[in-house]
Amino acid sequence: MNDETIAGRAATLGVILDGGRARRMGGADKGLMTLAGRPMIAHAIERLLPQVAALAISANGDPARFERFGLPVVADDPPEFAGPLAGVLAALEFCARSAPALTHVASLPGDTPFAPGDFVARLHAARREAKADIAVAASGGRAHHAAALWPVAIAEELRRALGREGLRKVESFTARFTLATVEWPGQPRDPFANLNTPEDLALAEAALAAASRGAP
């Protein structure tokens, strides 16, 4: 682990976004659906935890369902399922209250079980190099705006955009800032592929089984 990676980790709160309603999964709590014998969100936690100074879960509803993970659960305020931006805002404000020494929040959707181990380090490096405000992950030529690095200092502006303007699209908010985009290969497996359907879940199950056998 190099000095830049250590510095990025020390400055960052990670947040797993589990606020979706998983309509294409039958309305189930997607993060708690089983993938390779564990809740789906456990895979995202395992990927992000070593990369950050602290970790939280962004989710609405009863927080007790996440007790097994031993992480703080931060709900949207208000809890109106306003999408990923509301989860990011909750994490930024939680970070400012609970860990004021941390300057950034790295957000990762809870249905990304293949997130890369250099996710946070590369976003920080790109942010510094481009002197950007926000850094966003991309793969296969497509940006993943919910997999991103956010400065805690923009919390007030984000609350204003959500509350007064009714903004919901993540890319509409990030467009207001200097943005750095970091590309990862989309093959042989997209590290930021979201599991939105039962078919996606089955493919991820097969990929994780193959990986456990050492298959390429």
N, C-alpha and C positions, 0 to 999 in steps of 0.2 A: 504494500500500500504506500503510494508516494505522498509527498507533503501536500499536494493540491487535493488529493482525495481525502486525506485526513481533515484538511481545513474545511472542505465542503461538507463533510459529514458532521463536523462539530458545529456548523452554522445552521443546520437544517432539522426541522421537524417534518417527519413523513406523515402523510395521511392517506388512509385507504378509503376511497369513496364507495360507499355501499348504499347510496340513497335511491337507487333505481327500483322500479316496481316489477321489472322482469315480465312484462306483458306477454312476450313471445315464449316464455317459459311457463305459462299458465298462471302468472301473477304470484309465483312463489318468491320467497326471500332468497334471491339469487346467491348472495354470499354464503348462505348456509346449505346450499345444495351440495350433494356429495360429488367430489371429483377425486378419483384415485384413492378412495377410502377416507378422505378428509373433507371438511367444508371447503368450498371453493376459495373463500376469503383467506383461508390458512395458507394457501400457496402464495398469494400476493403478499401476505404478512412476512412469510419466510424470505421472499425475494427482497423486500424493501428494508426490513429491520436492520440488517448489517450495514446499510448505507447511510443511516441517519442517526442523529443524537438521541432522538425520542420519536415515538410513533403513537398515532391515535387513529381511531376509526370514525369516519363521518357517516352517521346513520340516524334515521328517524325511527320512531316507535319505541318499544320497550328495550332499553339498553341491556337488560339482564340476559338477553339471548346471546350476547357476546362475552359474557363473563369468563368463559373458558379461556379466552385469549389474554386476559390480564392487562388489557389496554384501556385507556380512557375512551369513552364514546361521546362524541360531540354531535349534538342535533342541530338542524337548521333553526334559525331564528328569524321569522316565524317558521314553524314546521309545515310548509305548504308544498313540498316537493317541487321546488323551483329549479331543479336540475343540478348539474355539477357545480355551477357557479355558487350556488347557495352552500354546498359542501365546502368549497374552497374558502368562502367567506367565513364560515364557522371555524375552519381550521386556522385561518389567519388570526382571527380574534382570540381563539383559544391560545394560540402561540404567544400573542402579545400579553395575555393575562398570566399564563402559567409558565412560560419559558422566555422571558423578555430578552435573554442573552442571544437567542436564536434569531437570525435575520431573514430566513427563508423557509418556505413550506414546499415540499415536493409532494405533489398529488399523484395518486395512481389508482385507477379503477379497480374495484375488488374482483373483477372477472378477467384479470390479465395474469394468468398463472405462469406465463413464460417471460415476464419482465426481466430485462438484462441486469447483470450484477454491477454494471458500470453506469447505470441509469443516472443517478444523482451526480456522480463525478463528471460525466460528460456534459450534463446540462450546466453545471457550474462553470466548467471550462469554456463552453460556448458563450455563456453569458458574459464572462470576463473578457474574452477575446473580442466580442462584438460590442462591448460596453452596452449591453442590452438590459432592459428591465425584466423581461420574462423569457424563459427558455422552454421550448416545446419539443417533445419527441416526435419523430416521424419514422415511418417504415413503408417500404413499397411505394414511395412517392406520395404518401398521404400523411398529413399532420394529424397528431392525436392530441387535441388541445386539453383534454382532461389529464393527460400524462405530462406534467409540466412542473416548472420551478417558478415559484411566485415570491416576490419580496413582501414581507409582512407590512411594509410601509404603505401598500396600496389598499389596505383593508377599508379605509374610510371611503375611498373612491368607488370600490366595489359595492359597498353597502348602499351608496347613493345610486349607483347604476341599477341595482336590483330593486330597491325600494321606490325611488322616485321615478325612474325611467321604465321599470318593468322589464329590464333586459334579461334575456334567458340564454341566448347563444354564446357559448364560450368564446368562439372566434370573433364575435362582434366586440367583446370586451378587450381581448388581447390586441385587436387591431388599433387600439388607442395608444399602445405602447411600442417602444422599440423591442423587436422580437428576434430571438435567435432560434433557429430550427436545427435540431440534431437528427441526422438520418442514421437508422440502423437497417441492416439487410432484412428484407422481407421473406427471404428463403434461407434454408429449407423450412423454417417455421417463423411466422411473424411474431416477434416478441411482444407486440402490443395488440394482438388479435383479441377482440372482445368475444366472450361466449354469450351470444344472444338467443340462441335457439337450441332445442334438444340435439340437433345435428352437430352444432358447434361443440356441445358438451361431449358428444360421443367421439368426435375427432380428437379433442384434447385428451380424453381418457386414453385413446389408443396411442397418442404421442407420448404421454407420460409413461405408459406401460412399456413402450419401446425404449424410452430413455433409461428406465430402470433395468432393462436387460442389456443395456450398453449398445443398443442398435443406433445407427446414425440417424 
